[in-house]
Amino acid sequence: MKEETLILKPKKITTIIWLLICTLFVITGFTVMDEKILVKWVGIIFFGLGIIVFIIELFPNSAYLKLSNEGFEVCSLYRSNFTKWEEVDGFGIFYIRFHAMVVFNYTGEHKKHKTGKKVARFLSSYQGALPQTYGVKTIKLAELMNEWKFKNEK
């Protein structure tokens, strides 16, 4: 079988929008809310960290989803995690209010992240999720992930 790969990256415009939103909240925190000092500093620190995260995400190869014949690799803030196709049952969609996510459950072959999987399953009935949709509509990304999984099963 010929080795195939597909790399999806987040849309830069979305990252820039989030960066601007965080920046506005930090500026607002410094210019308003003199009465509630704790709220002011918690907001400044939280959104200040958001600025750092979104700046890093603008760097090349800091975030991506890589599909290959063996499995998929999710990279966020330069930290990557590889999962084999046979370690996943399949992909679906989970809605949190108005936000849709691509989710999945692991098979018994997947031995990592035992506590994390239990917590995630308790919260959502799924064990894993992709952190974003990488510029693809959620339903299309779930279909693409299932397509790659089923064409590469051994």
Contact map, one row per residue, 1 for C-alpha under 8 A:
1110000000000000000000000000000000000000000000000000000000000000000000000000000000000000000000000000000000000000000000000000000000000000000000000000000000
1111000000000000000000000000000000000000000000000000000000000000000000000000000000000000000000000000000000000000000000000000000000000000000000000000000000
1111100000000000000000000000000000000000000000000000000000000000000110000000000000000000000000000000000000000000000000000000000000000000000000000000000000
0111110000000000000000000000000000000000000000000000000000000000000110000000000000000000000000000000000000000000000000000000000000000000000000000000000000
0011111000000000000000000000000000000000000000000000000000000000011110000000000000000000000000000000000000000000000000000000000000000000000000000000000000
0001111100000000000000000000000000000000000000000000000000000000011100000000000000000000000000000000000000000000000000000000000000000000000000000000000000
0000111110000000000000000000000000000000000000000000000000000001111000000000000000000000000000000000000000000000000000000000000000000000000000000000000000
0000011111000000000000000000000000000000000000000000000000000001110000000000000000000000000000000000000000000000000000000000000000000110000000000000000000
0000001111100000000000000000000000000000000000000000000000000011100000000000000000000000000000000000000000000000000000000000000000000110000000000000000000
0000000111110110000000000000000000000000000000000000000000000011000000000000000000000000000000000000000000000000000000000000000000011110000000000000000000
0000000011111110000000000000000000000000000000000000000000000000000000000000000000000000000000000000000000000000000000000000000000000110000000000000000000
0000000001111111000000000000000000000000000000000000000001000000000000000000000000000000000000000000000000000000000000000000000000000000000000000000000000
0000000000111111100000000000000000000000000000000000000000000000000000000000000000000000000000000000000000000000000000000000000000000000000000000000000000
0000000001111111110000000000000000000000000000000000000000000000000000000000000000000000000000000000000000000000000000000000000000000000000000000000000000
0000000001111111111000000000000000000000000000000000010011000000000000000000000000000000000000000000000000000000000000000000000000000000000000000000000000
0000000000011111111100000000000000000000000000000000010001000000000000000000000000000000000000000000000000000000000000000000000000000000000000000000000000
0000000000001111111110000000000000000000000000000000000000000000000000000000000000000000000000000000000000000000000000000000000000000000000000000000000000
0000000000000111111111000000000000000000000000000000010000000000000000000000000000000000000000000000000000000000000000000000000000000000000000000000000000
0000000000000011111111100000000000000000000000000110011000000000000000000000000000000000000000000000000000000000000000000000000000000000000000000000000000
0000000000000001111111110000000000000000000000000000000000000000000000000000000000000000000000000000000000000000000000000000000000000000000000000000000000
0000000000000000111111111000000000000000000000000000000000000000000000000000000000000000000000000000000000000000000000000000000000000000000000000000000000
0000000000000000011111111100000000000000000000110110000000000000000000000000000000000000000000000000000000000000000000000000000000000000000000000000000000
0000000000000000001111111110000000000000000000110010000000000000000000000000000000000000000000000000000000000000000000000000000000000000000000000000000000
0000000000000000000111111111000000000000000000000000000000000000000000000000000000000000000000000000000000000000000000000000000000000000000000000000000000
0000000000000000000011111111100000000000001100100000000000000000000000000000000000000000000000000000000000000000000000000000000000000000000000000000000000
0000000000000000000001111111110000000000001110110000000000000000000000000000000000000000000000000000000000000000000000000000000000000000000000000000000000
0000000000000000000000111111111000000000000000000000000000000000000000000000000000000000000000000000000000000000000000000000000000000000000000000000000000
0000000000000000000000011111111100000000000000000000000000000000000000000000000000000000000000000000000000000000000000000000000000000000000000000000000000
0000000000000000000000001111111110000001101100000000000000000000000000000000000000000000000000000000000000000000000000000000000000000000000000000000000000
0000000000000000000000000111111110000001000100000000000000000000000000000000000000000000000000000000000000000000000000000000000000000000000000000000000000
0000000000000000000000000011111110000000000000000000000000000000000000000000000000000000000000000000000000000000000000000000000000000000000000000000000000
0000000000000000000000000001111111000000000000000000000000000000000000000000000000000000000000000000000000000000000000000000000000000000000000000000000000
0000000000000000000000000000111111111001000000000000000000000000000000000000000000000000000000000000000000000000000000000000000000000000000000000000000000
0000000000000000000000000000000111111001000000000000000000000000000000000000000000000000000000000000000000000000000000000000000000000000000000000000000000
0000000000000000000000000000000011111000000000000000000000000000000000000000000000000000000000000000000000000000000000000000000000000000000000000000000000
0000000000000000000000000000000011111111000000000000000000000000000000000000000000000000000000000000000000000000000000000000000000000000000000000000000000
0000000000000000000000000000000011111111100000000000000000000000000000000000000000000000000000000000000000000000000000000000000000000000000000000000000000
0000000000000000000000000000000000011111110000000000000000000000000000000000000000000000000000000000000000000000000000000000000000000000000000000000000000
0000000000000000000000000000000000011111111000000000000000000000000000000000000000000000000000000000000000000000000000000000000000000000000000000000000000
0000000000000000000000000000110011011111111100000000000000000000000000000000000000000000000000000000000000000000000000000000000000000000000000000000000000
0000000000000000000000000000100000001111111110000000000000000000000000000000000000000000000000000000000000000000000000000000000000000000000000000000000000
0000000000000000000000000000000000000111111111000000000000000000000000000000000000000000000000000000000000000000000000000000000000000000000000000000000000
0000000000000000000000001100100000000011111111100000000000000000000000000000000000000000000000000000000000000000000000000000000000000000000000000000000000
0000000000000000000000001100110000000001111111110000000000000000000000000000000000000000000000000000000000000000000000000000000000000000000000000000000000
0000000000000000000000000100000000000000111111111000000000000000000000000000000000000000000000000000000000000000000000000000000000000000000000000000000000
0000000000000000000000000000000000000000011111111100000000000000000000000000000000000000000000000000000000000000000000000000000000000000000000000000000000
0000000000000000000001101100000000000000001111111110000000000000000000000000000000000000000000000000000000000000000000000000000000000000000000000000000000
0000000000000000000001100100000000000000000111111111000000000000000000000000000000000000000000000000000000000000000000000000000000000000000000000000000000
0000000000000000000000000000000000000000000011111111100000000000000000000000000000000000000000000000000000000000000000000000000000000000000000000000000000
0000000000000000001001000000000000000000000001111111110000000000000000000000000000000000000000000000000000000000000000000000000000000000000000000000000000
0000000000000000001001100000000000000000000000111111111000000000000000000000000000000000000000000000000000000000000000000000000000000000000000000000000000
0000000000000000000000000000000000000000000000011111111100000000000000000000000000000000000000000000000000000000000000000000000000000000000000000000000000
0000000000000000000000000000000000000000000000001111111110000000000000000000100000000000000000000000000000000000000000000000000000000000000000000000000000
0000000000000011011000000000000000000000000000000111111111000000000000000000000000000000000000000000000000000000000000000000000000000000000000000000000000
0000000000000000001000000000000000000000000000000011111111100000000000000000000000000000000000000000000000000000000000000000000000000000000000000000000000
0000000000000000000000000000000000000000000000000001111111100100000000000000100000000000000000000000000000000000000000000000000000000000000000000000000000
0000000000000010000000000000000000000000000000000000111111110110000000000001100000000000000000000000000000000000000000000000000000000000000000000000000000
0000000000010011000000000000000000000000000000000000011111110100000000000000000000000000000000000000000000000000000000000000000000000000000000000000000000
0000000000000000000000000000000000000000000000000000001111111100000000000000000000000000000000000000000000000000000000000000000000000000000000000000000000
0000000000000000000000000000000000000000000000000000000011111110000000000000000000000000000000000000000000000000000000000000000000000000000000000000000000
0000000000000000000000000000000000000000000000000000000000111111000000000000010000000000000000000000000000000000000000000000000000000000000000000000000000
0000000000000000000000000000000000000000000000000000000111111111000000000011111000000000000000000000000000000000000000000000000000000000000000000000000000
0000000011000000000000000000000000000000000000000000000010011111100000000111110000000000000000000000000000000000000000000000000000000000000000000000000000
0000001111000000000000000000000000000000000000000000000000001111110000001111000000000000000000000000000000000000000000000000000000000100000000000000000000
0000001110000000000000000000000000000000000000000000000000000011111000011110000000000000000000000000000000000000000000000000000000000100000000000000000000
0000111100000000000000000000000000000000000000000000000000000001111100011100000000000000000000000000000000000000000000000000000000000000000000000000000000
0000111000000000000000000000000000000000000000000000000000000000111110111000000000000000000000000000000000000000000000000000000000000000000000000001000000
0011110000000000000000000000000000000000000000000000000000000000011111110000000000000000000000000000000000000000000000000000000000000000000000000001000000
0011100000000000000000000000000000000000000000000000000000000000001111100000000000000000000000000000000000000000000000000000000000000000000000000001000100
0000000000000000000000000000000000000000000000000000000000000000000111110000000000011000000000000000000000000000000000000000000000000000000000000000000100
0000000000000000000000000000000000000000000000000000000000000000001111111000000001111100000000000000000000000000000000000000000000000000000000000000100000
0000000000000000000000000000000000000000000000000000000000000000111101111100000001111000000000000000000000000000000000000000000000000000000000000000000000
0000000000000000000000000000000000000000000000000000000000000001111000111110000111100000000000000000000000000000000000000000000000000000000000000000000000
0000000000000000000000000000000000000000000000000000000000000011110000011111000111000000000000000000000000000000000000000000000001000000000000000000000000
0000000000000000000000000000000000000000000000000000000000000111100000001111111110000000000000000000000000000000000000000000000000000000000000000000000000
0000000000000000000000000000000000000000000000000000000010000111000000000111111100000000000000000000000000000000000000000000000000000000000000000000000000
0000000000000000000000000000000000000000000000000000100110000110000000000011111000000000000000000000000000000000000000000000000000000000000000000000000000
0000000000000000000000000000000000000000000000000000000000001110000000000011111100000000000000000000000000000000000000000000000000000000000000000000000000
0000000000000000000000000000000000000000000000000000000000000100000000000011111110000000000000000000000000000000000000000000000000000000000000000000000000
0000000000000000000000000000000000000000000000000000000000000000000000001111011111000000000000000000000000000000000000000000000000000000000000000000000000
0000000000000000000000000000000000000000000000000000000000000000000000001110001111100000000000000000000000000000000000000000000000000000000000000000000000
0000000000000000000000000000000000000000000000000000000000000000000000111100000111110000000000000000000000000000000000000000000000000000000000000000000000
0000000000000000000000000000000000000000000000000000000000000000000000111000000011111011000000000000000000000000000000000000000000000000000000000000000000
0000000000000000000000000000000000000000000000000000000000000000000001110000000001111111000000000000000000000000000000000000000000000000000000000000000000
0000000000000000000000000000000000000000000000000000000000000000000001110000000000111111000000000000000000000000000000000000000000000000000000000000100110
0000000000000000000000000000000000000000000000000000000000000000000000100000000000011111100000000000000000101000000000000000000000000000000000000000100011
0000000000000000000000000000000000000000000000000000000000000000000000000000000000111111100000000000000001111100000000000000000000000000000000000000000000
0000000000000000000000000000000000000000000000000000000000000000000000000000000000111111111000000000000111100100000000000000000000000000000000000000000000
0000000000000000000000000000000000000000000000000000000000000000000000000000000000000111111000000000000111100000000000000000000000000000000000000000000000
0000000000000000000000000000000000000000000000000000000000000000000000000000000000000001111100000000000110000000000000000000000000000000000000000100100000
0000000000000000000000000000000000000000000000000000000000000000000000000000000000000001111110000000011110000000000000000000000000000000000001101100000000
0000000000000000000000000000000000000000000000000000000000000000000000000000000000000000011111000000011100000000000000000000000000000000000001000000000000
0000000000000000000000000000000000000000000000000000000000000000000000000000000000000000001111100001111000000000000000000000000000000000011001000000000000
0000000000000000000000000000000000000000000000000000000000000000000000000000000000000000000111110001111000000000000000000000000000000000000000000000000000
0000000000000000000000000000000000000000000000000000000000000000000000000000000000000000000011111111100000000000000000000000000000000000000000000000000000
0000000000000000000000000000000000000000000000000000000000000000000000000000000000000000000001111111100000000000000000000000000000000000000000000000000000
0000000000000000000000000000000000000000000000000000000000000000000000000000000000000000000000111110000000000000000000000000000000000000000000000000000000
0000000000000000000000000000000000000000000000000000000000000000000000000000000000000000000000111111000000000000000000000000000000000000000000000000000000
0000000000000000000000000000000000000000000000000000000000000000000000000000000000000000000000111111100000000000000000000000000000000000000000000000000000
0000000000000000000000000000000000000000000000000000000000000000000000000000000000000000000011110111110000000000000000000000000000000000010000000000000000
0000000000000000000000000000000000000000000000000000000000000000000000000000000000000000000011110011111000000000000000000000000011111000010000000000000000
0000000000000000000000000000000000000000000000000000000000000000000000000000000000000000001111000001111100000000000000000000000011011000011011000000000000
0000000000000000000000000000000000000000000000000000000000000000000000000000000000000000001111000000111110000000000000000000011111000000000000000000000000
0000000000000000000000000000000000000000000000000000000000000000000000000000000000000001111100000000011111000000000000000000011110000000000000000000000000
0000000000000000000000000000000000000000000000000000000000000000000000000000000000000001111000000000001111100000000000000000011100000000000000000000000000
0000000000000000000000000000000000000000000000000000000000000000000000000000000000000011100000000000000111111100000000000000001100000000000000000000000000
0000000000000000000000000000000000000000000000000000000000000000000000000000000000000111100000000000000011111100000000000000000000000000000000000000000000
0000000000000000000000000000000000000000000000000000000000000000000000000000000000000010000000000000000001111110000000000000000000000000000000000000000000
0000000000000000000000000000000000000000000000000000000000000000000000000000000000000110000000000000000001111110000000000000000000000000000000000000000000
0000000000000000000000000000000000000000000000000000000000000000000000000000000000000011000000000000000001111111000000000000000000000000000000000000000000
0000000000000000000000000000000000000000000000000000000000000000000000000000000000000000000000000000000000011111110000000000000000000000000000000000000000
0000000000000000000000000000000000000000000000000000000000000000000000000000000000000000000000000000000000000111110000000000000000000000000000000000000000
0000000000000000000000000000000000000000000000000000000000000000000000000000000000000000000000000000000000000011111110000000000000000000000000000000000000
0000000000000000000000000000000000000000000000000000000000000000000000000000000000000000000000000000000000000011111111000000000000000000000000000000000000
0000000000000000000000000000000000000000000000000000000000000000000000000000000000000000000000000000000000000000111111100000000000000000000000000000000000
0000000000000000000000000000000000000000000000000000000000000000000000000000000000000000000000000000000000000000111111110000001000000000000000000000000000
0000000000000000000000000000000000000000000000000000000000000000000000000000000000000000000000000000000000000000111111111000011100000000000000000000000000
0000000000000000000000000000000000000000000000000000000000000000000000000000000000000000000000000000000000000000011111111100001000000000000000000000000000
0000000000000000000000000000000000000000000000000000000000000000000000000000000000000000000000000000000000000000001111111110001000000000000000000000000000
0000000000000000000000000000000000000000000000000000000000000000000000000000000000000000000000000000000000000000000111111111111100000000000000000000000000
0000000000000000000000000000000000000000000000000000000000000000000000000000000000000000000000000000000000000000000011111111111000000000000000000000000000
0000000000000000000000000000000000000000000000000000000000000000000000000000000000000000000000000000000000000000000001111111110000000000000000000000000000
0000000000000000000000000000000000000000000000000000000000000000000000000000000000000000000000000000000000000000000000111111110000000000000000000000000000
0000000000000000000000000000000000000000000000000000000000000000000000000000000000000000000000000000000000000000000000011111111000000000000000000000000000
0000000000000000000000000000000000000000000000000000000000000000000000000000000000000000000000000000000000000000000000011111111000000000000000000000000000
0000000000000000000000000000000000000000000000000000000000000000000000000000000000000000000000000000001110000000000010011111111110000000000000000000000000
0000000000000000000000000000000000000000000000000000000000000000000000000000000000000000000000000000001111000000000111111001111110000000000000000000000000
0000000000000000000000000000000000000000000000000000000000000000000000000000000000000000000000000000001111000000000010010000011111000000000000000000000000
0000000000000000000000000000000000000000000000000000000000000000000000000000000000000000000000000000111100000000000000000000011111100000000000000000000000
0000000000000000000000000000000000000000000000000000000000000000000000000100000000000000000000000000111000000000000000000000000111111000000000000000000000
0000000000000000000000000000000000000000000000000000000000000000000000000000000000000000000000000000100000000000000000000000000011111000000000000000000000
0000000001000000000000000000000000000000000000000000000000000000000000000000000000000000000000000000110000000000000000000000000001111100000000000000000000
0000000001000000000000000000000000000000000000000000000000000000000000000000000000000000000000000000110000000000000000000000000001111111110010000000000000
0000000111100000000000000000000000000000000000000000000000000001100000000000000000000000000000000000000000000000000000000000000000011111000000000000000000
0000000111100000000000000000000000000000000000000000000000000000000000000000000000000000000000000000000000000000000000000000000000001111100000000000000000
0000000000000000000000000000000000000000000000000000000000000000000000000000000000000000000000000000000000000000000000000000000000001111110110000000000000
0000000000000000000000000000000000000000000000000000000000000000000000000000000000000000000000000000000000000000000000000000000000001011111110000000000000
0000000000000000000000000000000000000000000000000000000000000000000000000000000000000000000010000001110000000000000000000000000000001001111111000000000000
0000000000000000000000000000000000000000000000000000000000000000000000000000000000000000000010000000010000000000000000000000000000000000111111100000000000
0000000000000000000000000000000000000000000000000000000000000000000000000000000000000000000000000000000000000000000000000000000000000001111111110000000000
0000000000000000000000000000000000000000000000000000000000000000000000000000000000000000000000000000010000000000000000000000000000001001111111111000000000
0000000000000000000000000000000000000000000000000000000000000000000000000000000000000000001110000000010000000000000000000000000000000000011111111100000000
0000000000000000000000000000000000000000000000000000000000000000000000000000000000000000001000000000000000000000000000000000000000000000001111111110000000
0000000000000000000000000000000000000000000000000000000000000000000000000000000000000000000000000000000000000000000000000000000000000000000111111111000000
0000000000000000000000000000000000000000000000000000000000000000000000000000000000000000001000000000000000000000000000000000000000000000000011111111100000
0000000000000000000000000000000000000000000000000000000000000000000000000000000000000000011000000000000000000000000000000000000000000000000001111111110000
0000000000000000000000000000000000000000000000000000000000000000000000000000000000000000000000000000000000000000000000000000000000000000000000111111111000
0000000000000000000000000000000000000000000000000000000000000000001110000000000000000000000000000000000000000000000000000000000000000000000000011111111100
0000000000000000000000000000000000000000000000000000000000000000000000100000000000001100010000000000000000000000000000000000000000000000000000001111111110
0000000000000000000000000000000000000000000000000000000000000000000000000000000000000000000000000000000000000000000000000000000000000000000000000111111110
0000000000000000000000000000000000000000000000000000000000000000000000000000000000000000000000000000000000000000000000000000000000000000000000000011111110
0000000000000000000000000000000000000000000000000000000000000000000011000000000000001000000000000000000000000000000000000000000000000000000000000001111111
0000000000000000000000000000000000000000000000000000000000000000000000000000000000001100000000000000000000000000000000000000000000000000000000000000111111
0000000000000000000000000000000000000000000000000000000000000000000000000000000000000100000000000000000000000000000000000000000000000000000000000000000111
